[in-house]
Amino acid sequence: MDTVFNSSLLLHGLVVIGGFTVLFYLFKFSWKCWCGFRAYVLSEYWQTDLRTYGQWAVVTGATSGIGRAYANELARRGLDIVLVSRSEEKLHAVAMEIERSYGRQTRVIQTDFTVGHAIYPAIAEKLDDLDIGILVNNVGMNYAGMLVYFMDIANPEQRITEVINCNILSVTQMTRLVLPRMVERGKGLIINISSEAASEPQPMLSLYSATKIFVTYFSRCLNSEYSPRGVTVQCVAPFVVSTNMTYNVAVSAFVKSAPDFAREALNTVGHSSFTSGCLSHALQVRTYANMHSSLGGSQWDSVFSLRN
Ligand SMILES: NC(=O)c1ccc[n+]([C@@H]2O[C@H](COP(=O)([O-])OP(=O)(O)OC[C@H]3O[C@@H](n4cnc5c(N)ncnc54)[C@H](OP(=O)(O)O)[C@@H]3O)[C@@H](O)[C@H]2O)c1
């Protein structure tokens, strides 16, 4: 009698635990779907007014690709733009394009981010009198035109320093320049362009993917530190966007054009602090993550010879 009673109690207990587990996963799944729907679909109609952050937006690496597209899109949405890049000629061309198309003010800062810490006092001086609401830390570079072993990087002594200066130091130093005033005013937006290449270790892209995971972690930590004080730090991690960096690969369902990417990514502001930037890339990330977990992390790693 006792045994029958105990087993039915156990059965009921298991049913209750199972029910709660199913409910928990259903809720989690629905929540994720809602967040994705809000960030990538609803955001098309439900956009944050970016002018509320301040009058000026600063964009690094602003003369081509994703940076140029962000600069144009921010101007279209009513901000004045500071363009920061290496080539004076390209800077003036993009500044002209923005002034003509959107009637916004522009300012250009010619600098080379590979140089290192010495460039920042001059940048600080040029930004000093501006009400900067948004910073887009976009500039970034790879260290070779193709996949290479770390030891095969050409001129490694110089190249390693250049990549770290451009991809990591620029993000931290530019943030240091604008963040104090944003915190003082209690509002601001910093957008850091990381990469999907940071989601997993990427052999043959070792230095690049390592610099990008730095950007991701730095952004997410800063967002936790400063969002309670009114400053949002958004990390954008794209898959493939057709730019010079990707040899202007053809645009497709998987590959975004830079203008489309920037427009969709800016729509996600206020909806997500860590985003792929657009629906197509978010779906690719999900598929990639599912493949990763169904293959098993360690098997996946060994496909790429990460572990012996
Ligand atoms: N394209 C993609 O598929 C993809 C995917 C994931 C992440 N990303 C990231 O997105 C960001 C932009 O990439 P992109 O594809 O748009 O690259 P891109 O087309 O090569 O453009 C790079 C921009 O940065 C400037 N720049 C390059 N080196 C510089 C330096 N040392 N100092 C100052 N400015 C410099 C370039 O202008 P000048 O030549 O005039 O200096 C250009 O305006 C990068 O951080 C990249 O890692 C790109």
The ligand as an SDF file (V2000), in Angstrom:
LIG
                    3D

 48 52  0  0  0  0  0  0  0  0999 V2000
   32.5150   44.1980  -43.7390 N   0  0  0  0  0  0  0  0  0  0  0  0
   32.1800   43.1910  -42.9750 C   0  0  0  0  0  0  0  0  0  0  0  0
   31.6810   42.1470  -43.4290 O   0  0  0  0  0  0  0  0  0  0  0  0
   32.3800   43.2740  -41.4970 C   0  0  0  0  0  0  0  0  0  0  0  0
   31.9050   42.2410  -40.6980 C   0  0  0  0  0  0  0  0  0  0  0  0
   32.0670   42.3120  -39.3340 C   0  0  0  0  0  0  0  0  0  0  0  0
   32.6690   43.4110  -38.7770 C   0  0  0  0  0  0  0  0  0  0  0  0
   33.1540   44.4160  -39.5660 N   0  0  0  0  0  0  0  0  0  0  0  0
   33.7960   45.5560  -38.9060 C   0  0  0  0  0  0  0  0  0  0  0  0
   33.1860   46.7500  -39.3800 O   0  0  0  0  0  0  0  0  0  0  0  0
   34.1140   47.8190  -39.3310 C   0  0  0  0  0  0  0  0  0  0  0  0
   34.1500   48.5310  -40.6690 C   0  0  0  0  0  0  0  0  0  0  0  0
   34.5370   47.6130  -41.6520 O   0  0  0  0  0  0  0  0  0  0  0  0
   34.3110   47.8530  -43.1980 P   0  0  0  0  0  0  0  0  0  0  0  0
   34.0560   46.5320  -43.7780 O   0  0  0  0  0  0  0  0  0  0  0  0
   33.3510   48.9460  -43.4010 O   0  0  0  0  0  0  0  0  0  0  0  0
   35.7780   48.3000  -43.6200 O   0  0  0  0  0  0  0  0  0  0  0  0
   36.2820   49.1840  -44.8550 P   0  0  0  0  0  0  0  0  0  0  0  0
   35.2910   49.2170  -45.9390 O   0  0  0  0  0  0  0  0  0  0  0  0
   37.6590   48.7060  -45.1150 O   0  0  0  0  0  0  0  0  0  0  0  0
   36.3590   50.6620  -44.2270 O   0  0  0  0  0  0  0  0  0  0  0  0
   37.2620   50.9650  -43.2360 C   0  0  0  0  0  0  0  0  0  0  0  0
   37.1830   52.4400  -42.9180 C   0  0  0  0  0  0  0  0  0  0  0  0
   38.1370   52.7150  -41.8990 O   0  0  0  0  0  0  0  0  0  0  0  0
   39.0900   53.6690  -42.3710 C   0  0  0  0  0  0  0  0  0  0  0  0
   40.3880   53.2690  -41.8730 N   0  0  0  0  0  0  0  0  0  0  0  0
   41.0330   52.1070  -42.1280 C   0  0  0  0  0  0  0  0  0  0  0  0
   42.1940   52.0790  -41.4850 N   0  0  0  0  0  0  0  0  0  0  0  0
   42.2840   53.2420  -40.7980 C   0  0  0  0  0  0  0  0  0  0  0  0
   43.2570   53.7940  -39.9480 C   0  0  0  0  0  0  0  0  0  0  0  0
   44.3850   53.1510  -39.6860 N   0  0  0  0  0  0  0  0  0  0  0  0
   43.0440   54.9990  -39.4070 N   0  0  0  0  0  0  0  0  0  0  0  0
   41.9130   55.6860  -39.6930 C   0  0  0  0  0  0  0  0  0  0  0  0
   40.9380   55.2000  -40.4700 N   0  0  0  0  0  0  0  0  0  0  0  0
   41.1310   54.0070  -41.0410 C   0  0  0  0  0  0  0  0  0  0  0  0
   38.9950   53.6120  -43.8800 C   0  0  0  0  0  0  0  0  0  0  0  0
   39.2480   54.8780  -44.4730 O   0  0  0  0  0  0  0  0  0  0  0  0
   40.6330   55.3910  -45.0470 P   0  0  0  0  0  0  0  0  0  0  0  0
   41.1370   54.2890  -45.8990 O   0  0  0  0  0  0  0  0  0  0  0  0
   40.3140   56.6550  -45.7150 O   0  0  0  0  0  0  0  0  0  0  0  0
   41.4300   55.6320  -43.8130 O   0  0  0  0  0  0  0  0  0  0  0  0
   37.5200   53.3210  -44.0730 C   0  0  0  0  0  0  0  0  0  0  0  0
   36.7740   54.5110  -43.9610 O   0  0  0  0  0  0  0  0  0  0  0  0
   35.4500   47.2010  -38.9240 C   0  0  0  0  0  0  0  0  0  0  0  0
   35.6250   47.3890  -37.5410 O   0  0  0  0  0  0  0  0  0  0  0  0
   35.2620   45.7260  -39.2200 C   0  0  0  0  0  0  0  0  0  0  0  0
   36.0660   44.9270  -38.4020 O   0  0  0  0  0  0  0  0  0  0  0  0
   33.0190   44.3740  -40.9180 C   0  0  0  0  0  0  0  0  0  0  0  0
  1  2  1  0
  2  3  2  0
  2  4  1  0
  4  5  1  0
  4 48  2  0
  5  6  2  0
  6  7  1  0
  7  8  2  0
  8  9  1  0
  8 48  1  0
  9 10  1  0
  9 46  1  0
 10 11  1  0
 11 12  1  0
 11 44  1  0
 12 13  1  0
 13 14  1  0
 14 15  2  0
 14 16  1  0
 14 17  1  0
 17 18  1  0
 18 19  2  0
 18 20  1  0
 18 21  1  0
 21 22  1  0
 22 23  1  0
 23 24  1  0
 23 42  1  0
 24 25  1  0
 25 26  1  0
 25 36  1  0
 26 27  1  0
 26 35  1  0
 27 28  2  0
 28 29  1  0
 29 30  1  0
 29 35  2  0
 30 31  1  0
 30 32  2  0
 32 33  1  0
 33 34  2  0
 34 35  1  0
 36 37  1  0
 36 42  1  0
 37 38  1  0
 38 39  2  0
 38 40  1  0
 38 41  1  0
 42 43  1  0
 44 45  1  0
 44 46  1  0
 46 47  1  0
M  CHG  2   8   1  16  -1
M  END
$$$$
